[in-house]
Amino acid sequence: MSWGLSQQLPYVIVEPGPAFNVLGENKGVEVIAVEGGDVSGNPGSLDLLTIRVFGSPAHTPTFFELVEPFFSSDRSIVPLEFFYPVGVSAAETERRNLQDFEQSQAAAIAAAKTALPPELASGLNVKLNLASVSGPSGGLMFTLGIIDKATAGSLTGGKKIAGTGTISPNGKVGPIGGIDFKMISAVRSGDRYFLAPKENCDEVVGHIPADLSVFAVRNIQDALDVLKVISADGDITKLPVCSAK
């Protein structure tokens, strides 16, 4: 019986991870450093959200370790191959995740420049510093952070705003995984507003935590339109939300 409880099983445990304010610092270094823009103070926060994954092909959780997350509302058990495809080493998987993250940062810079005046975009030099994160899901928040730090005024109006989504160089927002956990992470970080990819709406409906307003966005302009209303204390009831099909 004890052997069965300690036997490793082909699953990982997933839970909400930390939030990183892209307008602030991480480990004493600006997450987004911008030169050549009309840089001003940036009150509020634009939180980039993460998830934590416990387990790897070399060390998966035991039956005993899976009992608590099985009954948890903010932790989940996911098949190992969802994060570590069969036939792909853990090292290769991590390399691909880091590559996705680097490509996401490059796409965020390109997308931000499409939303800025051409004369400003042409002289903009951006450096992104967030080595503790991988994957492409921070693209939307990086893009918004670059725009906020490169222009006068504030996109947040001092509000705490979170979001997630991939970004393409032309500003299209794409879906991500683990959005239910990222909404929990947002609440834990004190965020009241959340930008979600429109393509993730089927996973959003029915899973929104109390005291969190979630708005559906398809592209960077949608996100900027939402922030404009939030920052001005406008009527958020008219903003696009996810609805059941």
N, C-alpha and C positions, 0 to 999 in steps of 0.2 A: 504493500500500500504506500509506504513512504517513498519507494522508488518512483511510483506513478506520479506522486505530487511534485517530485523534483525533476521529472522528465521535461526537457526542453521541447517546445512545440513550435510549429512553423508560422508564428504570428508576431506582430509587433504591437506595442501599446502607443496610442496617439493621444495627446492632450494639448490644451492651449499653451502657446509659448509666450515669450516676452514681446512687448511692443517697443518700437524704436521711433522716437520723434525725429523725422527727417529734417526738421527745422532747427534741431538742437545739436548736442554733442553726444558722442559715444566714446567712453574711455578718454575723455579730454580732447577729442578731435572732432571738428565739425563734420557731421554726416554728409552735408552738401556744402562744398566750398565753391563760391562763384566769384569770378573776376570779370569786370567789364560791364556789369549791370548796375542798375540804380538800387544798390543794396541798402536796405533799411532794417529797422528792428522787426522781428517776426514774433508777435505775441501768439498765444495759443499753441496748438500742436497739430501736426499731421502725422498720425501714427501709422507706421508700417507694421503689420502684424505677422506673427510666425506661429508655427506649431512645433511641438517637441515629439520626437519619435524615439521610443525606447525599444532597443532590440536591433540585431543585425544578423546576417547569415551565420556569423561565428558564435553569436551568443543570443539566442532567442529566449523569451520569457518561459518560465516553467508553468505548469498547470497551477501551482499555488499562487504564483505572481499574477495570473490572469483572472483569479476569482474576484478581486476587488474591482478592477475596471469593467468586468462583466455586469456588475450591478450599479455602475457609476453613470451619472448623467453628463459628466464633463470629461470622461475618458472613454476611449473606444479601443476595441480589439480589431485589428486589420490583418488580413493575410500578408505574410512576409513578401510575396512576390509583387504586391502593390507598390512597394518602395524599392525592392531589390529584385528586378526581373531575373527569371531563371536563365542561367548561362552567362550572366554579367556579374563580375566580381564586385565586392563592396567598394574597393578602391576605384574601379571604373565608374560605378554609380555616383560616387562622390565627385569624381572629376567632371562628369557630365552635369551634375547639379551646379558646380562652381562655374562651368562654362555657360550654362543657362543664365546664371546670375550676372555674369559679365556682359552677355549679350543683351540682357534686360536693361542694364545700366546704359549701354550704348544707345538702345532704342529709346530710353527715357530722355536722354539728352537731345536726340533728334526730334522726338515728339514735342518736347518743350519748346524747341526753336521754331517749330511750325506755328506755335500759338503766340509767339512773341513778335513784336514789330521787326521787320527784316533788318533795319539798321542796328537794332539791339542784338538780335540773334547772331549776326555776322561777327561781332566782336566779343562774343561770350565764351569764357573759358570755364569749364565745369569739372570738378573732381569729386567723385563720390567715394565715401569712406565708411564701409560697413562690412568688415571682413567676417563677422560672426554669423552671417546669413548666406544661404544659398538658394538656388531655384529662381524662377522668373516672376513670382507673384508680387514682388514689390514694385513692379514697373510703374503702375499708376501713381503711387504715392511719391516715388522719386520724381516723376514728371511734374506733379503739382508742387513739390518742394522746390524744384529748380525755378519754376515760374514765380513762386512766391518770393524766393530769395533774390531773383534777378530784377524785380520790379518794385516800384514804390508802393507803399500801403501794405495791407495784409489780406490774404485770401481767407483767413479764418475769423477775423474780427475778434480775436482773443479766445475763440471757442476751441474745445478739444474735439478733434475730428479724426476718425480712423477710416481705413479703407484697404482694399486689396484688389488685385487684378493685374494681368499681364498687360503690356503695352506694345504696340507696333510703332515703327518709326513715323507713321502717318497719324498716330493718335488713337487708333482703335483699341478699346479695352476688351481683353479676352478673359475667359473663365479660369478659375484656379481650383485646387483641391482643398478640402478641410475648411470650408467657409464657416461651417457651424462652430468649429473650435475658435476661429478667428473672431467671430462675433462675441464669444465668451471672453476672449483675450481683451477685446475692446472695452467691454464693461469693467473688467478687472482693472484696466488702466484709467478708468474714469471718463472714457469717451461717451458722449451722448449721441453722436451722429456717426453714421457708417456708410461709406460708398461701396456698393457691391456691383460686380459685373452683371449686366442684364442677363447674360447667358447662364448665370448661377442662380437665377430666381427660383427655379424648382427646388433647390436645396435650401433656400432662404425661408420660404413660406413655411410657417409652422415651427420654426426654430429660432425666431428672434427673441433675445432675452428682454426682460422687462426693462423699461427706461432707456431703450436704445431705438433710435429712429433710423431705419435703413432705406437708402435711396438707390434706385437702379440706374446705372449709367452705361452707355454704349461706347462712348468715346471721350476724349479729353474735354471737348466743349461741353458735353453734358455735365461732367464733373465740375467744371468752372461755373456753369449756370447754377448748380446746386449750392456751391460754396458762396456764390454771390448772395443768394437768399439767406443762407444761414448766418453769414457774417454781418448782414444788415438787420438781423432779427426780423426777417420777413415772414410771410405766411408759408410755412413748410408743408402745410396740408395740400398745397397745389403742386408739390414736387413729385416726380415719378417714383413709384414704389413697386415692389414685387407683389403680384397678385396670383391667387390660385387659378389654374387653368380650368 
